[in-house]
Amino acid sequence: MSWPERPVIYEINTVVWLSELSRAAGHPITLADVPPDTWNAVTPDGVDAVWLMGVWERSLVGLAIANAHPGLRASFHEALPDLRAEDVSGSPYCVRRYVVAEEFGGDDGLAQARAELAVRGVRLVLDFVPNHVAPDHPWVAGHPEFFVRGADGEIERGKDPYFPAWPDVVQLNAFSPALRTAATMTLAGIAARCDGIRCDMAMLVTNEIFARTWRTSPQPEQDFWPEVIGGLRAQHPETVLIAEAYWDMEWSLQQQGFNFCYDKRLYDRLIGRDVAGVRAHLHADPGYQSRLLRFLENQDEPRIASELPPDAAKAAAVAIATLPGATLWHEGQFEGRRVRPPVFLTRRPDETPDHDLATWYRRLLAIVAGHGVRRGDWRLLDVEGWPDNRSCESLLAWEWARHLVVVNFSDRPAQGLIPVDRPGRCTDLLDGTVYEGISPRYVALGPWGCHLFEAA
């Protein structure tokens, strides 16, 4: 199934989702048993792909390590005060094998899930962890040459340059030719079962970062991702690759073969309510921006409802829904969930869903998709003010072929002039108001207010 140019992806925490479905049904539900209405619920209008986060077989050794780790245990209890032993399943990024966990229905269950999504015109995204595996992964005993070894010859635990080592995984050697061959085969095996792959902490295996982290030399002549992705493309040329990327590595990873990279800079500026920073970020080259993945939350970031006031979160959502690039939404975000459970847990606390907010989000997605908002060329607009008006500095604006977006990203009213020349009738798709002419368009928005104009 081919991908749209600007896909919208919906992330699901697989173990939590299936656990909740199972409790509601009174019996185990696997990926093969998910009811049609439930698939419909997670593929609303405007969603192009579902990311089933964490389907792979988890490590029992990793689980024991996690349960014995005081810091992790504290985080479990913080998210789930009534924690039970069965609520902890280990990390989905401590991969024992790249086969679908039996409790999720195995590889056959995944195939059924992919078929259900395909019927709805929706693609499937899965995970790949390039930098480490579980201590009981078959490679540990069968291919010790794949791993980084310390001065004493022992296999090192996984880490990045800025934090202590992770306790439950062991470090792969990104400079090993044998490991690169194995990684290519693993990635191809995943690609055979899905339409897109999200690569965890993708920057850690680049030559630059790996050499800095492990002080290893000599570096291979070719970087990790061009070699591995080149091998993948020979077998699966249409697979979309998404890089979890930090430390300003987005451009580099795009050049190394990724279709999209996380836009963590935009996320940080939106969460920080830094409207000037957001505007500066959006002045980047449109080609670069078209390959960024915009998000407000995911399994690693706090829930947006716990970070921004409700109206501010809506304004941020309108922004990322109408910008170029890919868009990521997180299961529970639409309903206003505030607790992000650690990925080790199979259960999350009960929270009362905000049905009005869920309706608002789904309407936003449907509007953007149904009206073709993100079609054609995109252009950032500079909002103009006048001598006694500084409030225009809170306004963000951009246009597509037939649409104009204006967001007041502040808690104060704002006014400004949008430099556009579009005579004739237009409609604000967010509230249905019809306007006659926008040439130039004077706007006055309340705190966190938004316009999404469509020309007649």
N, C-alpha and C positions, 0 to 999 in steps of 0.2 A: 504494500500500500504506500503510495507516494505521500510525502509530507508537504503541508502548506509552507509558504515562505516564512510566515510569522506564527508558529504554532503556540497553542495554549495547552499547558500540561497541568494535570490535577494529580497531586501526590497523595498516596494512601499508605499509612503505616499498616502493612499487611497483617501482622500478628494481632494488633489491637482490633483492627476491623473485623477479622474473622472470629476473634474471641467474643466480641460483642454480638455478632450475628449468631454465634453458637449459643450464647446464653439466652438470647431472645427466642431462638427456635427450640431450646430444650434438648438439643443434640448437636454433635459436632458438625460444623459447616466447613467444607474445604473450598478451594477455588473452583472445583468442579461442580459444587452444589449451590453456589450463590444464586439466589432467585433473580429472574429477569427484572423485576421492579427495582431491586437493589442495584443492578448494573445500570439501570436507567437513572437512578438517583445520583450516581457518581459520574455520569456522562451527560450533564445538562447541555443545552444548546450553547455552542461556543467553545466546548472542550474538544481538543483534537487528539489528546493522548492521555493515558493514565499511567502514572509511575507507581508500580507496585513495589514499594520500598521494603527490602529485607525479606526476599523469598527464599534465600539460599540456606542450606543446612548449617545450623549453628553448632558451635563447639561445646561439648560437655566440659572439656578442660577449661575453656574460656569462661564458662558459666561458674565453675568452682572458684576460679580466680576472682571473678567479679563479686561473688557472694562473700569472699573473704576480705575484700578491699573496703576499709572503713569509709573512705571518701565516697565511693560509689554507693555503698549502702545508705549513707546519709542522704544522698540525692534521691534514692529510691523512696525513702520514707518521707522526704519533703514533698514529693509529687503525689505520693499515695500513702497517707498516714495509716491506713488500715492494711498495710502491705502483708501479703501472705507468701509463703515459700513458692507456691505455684505461679505467682505473678512475675517471677524473674525467669527469663528464658535465655539470657546471654545476649551479647551484642550481634546485630545482623552484619556488622563489619568485622567480626571475628569469624571468618568463613572457614568452615571445616571442609566443604566440597561445594563446587558449583553445580549442585543438583538441588532441585526444589525440595524443601523439607517435607517429609512424609505427612506431618500434621497439617500441611497446607494442601495436600493432595498430590504431591510429587510432580514430576514433569508432565504427566498426563493431565493433572488438574490445571497446570499452567497453560497447557495447550488448549484446554476447554475455555479458560478465561480469555485467552487471546482470541479465540473464535467468537466469543460473545461480544468482545469489544469490536472486532472487525465487522460484525453484522451491523453495528451502530456507526460504522465509519470512523472508529477511534483506534489509535495505535497504542502499542504496549511499550513501556520503558522499564528497564531493569538496571540493576547495579553491577559495577565491577570495581574491585578494590585492587589497585595496581601495586601498592607499596608494602603490603604485609598480608600474612595469612594466620590462621589459628595455629597454636602449638602442636595440635594433633592432625594438621593437614597432611595428606599423604606425601607431599613434597619434602616434608621435614626429614622423614626417614629415607625416602627414595632418592632425593636429589639435594643433598646438602650443599652442592655447588651453586644452588640458586640463592643462597642466603649470605647476609653480612655476618662475618665472624669477628669476635673481639680478640684481644691480645692473648687470651687464654684458650682460644679456639672454639669457645662456645658461641652459639648463634645468638645474635643481639636481639633485644626487644625493639619493636617499632617505635619511631619517634619522628618529630619534626624539629627544625632548628630552634624553636622558641619555647618548647614545653618539655617537661620530663617525659621519659619513655612511657608508652602505654603498657599496662601490666599484662594484658591478655593476648598479645599478638607477637609474632616474630617477623624480623625485617628481611624483605627481599632485596637482593642486590641488583639495582637497576642497570649496573654496568656489565652484568654477566651476559654474554651472548646466549648461553643456554637458557637463562631466565627469559630473555626477550623472545626467544622462539616459543617457549612454553606460554608466555603471556599472550602472544599472537594467537596461538591455538585456543587458549581459554576464551579470549575475546570473541573469536569466531564461533566458538560453541555457544556463547551467550547470544550472539547476533542471530544464530539460527532459530532462536526461540522468542525473538521479540523484534521490535521495529526501531528501537532507540536504546542507547546505553548511557547511563550517567556514571561517570568515572570519579570515584571518591578521591578528594585531595590530589587532583591530577598533577599539580605543580611539583609535588614532592619527588617525582621520578625524573624530572627534567635534569639534564646534565648539570646545569648551574646549581640547582637547589640540592640535588643529591650529593654533589661534591662538597658543598658547603656544610651539609648536615653530617656527613660521615668522613670528611677529610680524606676522600678516596681519590686515587689517581692511578694510572692515567685515564682520562676521560675517553670514551669511545668517540670515533670520528663523527658518527651520526647520533643525534639525540634520540631518546627513548621513544617518544611518541611518533615521530615520522617513520621510524622503522616498524613499530608495531602496527600503527594505523595503515601504513602502506601494505603490510601483509594482510590485514583485515579487508581492505578495500578490494583486493584481488578476488575475494570470495563473496563479500557482502557490500557492494558499492553504495547501496541506498541507506544503510544503517546510519541514523543520526547519532552523533556523539556529543555529549554534554560534559563539560569539564567543571567540576567544583574547583574554583580558582580564587586565590587570595594573593595579597602582596603585590598587586599591580602586574600579575602575570597573564592577564586576560589576552592582551594583544599577542604575546609570544605563543600562547597555546592556540589561539586562532590560526596563527601562521603554521603551527605544527600539525594542523589537521582537524581540529575540533570545529563542529558546526556552530556550537554555542558555548559560552562561558558564563558562569555566575557573575552578576553585576553587584558585587558586595559593596562597592563604593556608593552606588545609588541607594542601596538599602540603608547604609549607615547615615547618609545625609537626610534621608526621609525620616528615619527614626529620631535623628537629632534635630529635626525641624529646621534644617539649615537650607533655607530657600535659595540663598545665594550660591551655596555649594551645589545644590541640585541644578541650578541654571548653568553654572560653569561646567558641570559634568555633561550636560546635554549639548554643549557646544562642540563636543568631540566629533570626529569624522563620522558621517552617517553610515558609511560602510562598516566601520568598527561597531557602531551601536546596533546595527542590524543583526549582529551575531552575539549579542549579550542576552542573558536570561534574567529578566526582571522578576523580583519577588519581594514579598513583605514578611513571609515566614516560611520555615521548612522544619524538618525534624531536628535541626541543630540550633535554630534561632528561637527566641521567645515568641509566644503568641502575640500577634499584633494588637489584640484587644487588651493585653497587659502592658503594652508599650506606649500606645497613643490613645487619646480620648476618642470616643466613637466617631465624631464628625471628622477629626483629623485622619483617622484610619480610612474613612470613606474617601476623603480627598486624595490620599495616597493611592488608594485602590483605583480611582478614576485615572490617576496619572499612569500607573504601570500598565493598566489595561489598554491604554491608547498610545503608548510609545512604541517605536520600532523594536524589533528583536522578538525573542520568545517571552512568554509569560508563564510563571509558575504560581499555582494556587495550592493550598495545603488543606487536606481534609480536616474539618472542624473550624477552619477559618471563617467560612460563611456563617456558621452558627454562633460565632462569637466566643468560642472556647478560650479560656485564659490560661489553662495549665498545659504545658508541654511536657509529657512524660518522657523520662530518659528512654532511649531506644532499647534498653535492656528489658523493659517491662512489657507484659502482655495485656495489661489492664491500665486504664486511666480513671481518674475520679469522675463520678457523675456530676455533670453540669447541666443546668437548665438551658436548652437551646434557645437562641434568639431567633424566632421564626421570621420576624419582620426583617431582620438583618439578612437572613438567608435569602429571603425573597428579593431584597435589594441587590445582593450580589448576583444572583442568577439573572435578574433583569439586566444588570450591567453587562454581563457576558453575552446575553442574547442580543442586546442592542449593538454591541461592538461587532459581533459576528454577522447578525442579520442585516445590518446597514452597511456592511463593508467598510467600517471606519478606517481600518489600517490598510487601505489599498492605495496604490500609486506612490508618489514621492512624498517624503516627510520633510518638514522644515520647521526649525525652532524660530519663534518670533520674539522680538525685543519689544516689551511693553513700554509705552511712553507715558510720561506724566506731565506735570506742569509745575511752575515754580513753588507753589504752596502745597504740592501733593507729593509726598514721599511714599504713600501707601501702595503706589504701583509696584514698588520693589517686592511686594509679597505675591505678585501675580506671575504665574508661569503660563506660557501659551505656545501652542504649536498647531500646525495645520497639515492635513492630508489633501487629497485631490478634491473631495467634496465636504470635508469636515474641518471644523475649527474647535480646539479644546482650550479652555481657560480654567485655571485652578488658582484659587486664593489659598496659598499654603501658609496660613497664619490664623491666629485667633482674634484678629481685628478686621473690621471692614476695609475693603480696598477698592480703589477706582483706577482706571487707566484707559489708554487708547491702544487698540490692537491694530498694527499697521497692515490691514488687509483691504482689498478692493473687490468686494463681491456684492454688487447691487442685486436687488431682488429679495424674494422671501426666503427666510430660513427658519428652522425649527430647532429648539433646544430639546434634544432627544431625552434628556434626563427628566424633564418635567412637562414636556409637551407644549410649552409656550411658543407661539409663532411671532416672528419679528419681521418687519419690513426693512430690508436693506442692512448691510453691515459695511459701510464704506465712508470713513474708517469706523470701526466698531468701538463705541464707548461702552465700557463694562463697569458695573458696580456690583460687587459681590460681598455678601456677608462673610463672617468668619468661616473658613474652610469651605466656602461655596465653590461650585463648579458649573461650567457651561460645557455642553457638547453640541455644537451647532452643526446642522446639516443643511446645505444649500438646496433649494428647490430644483 
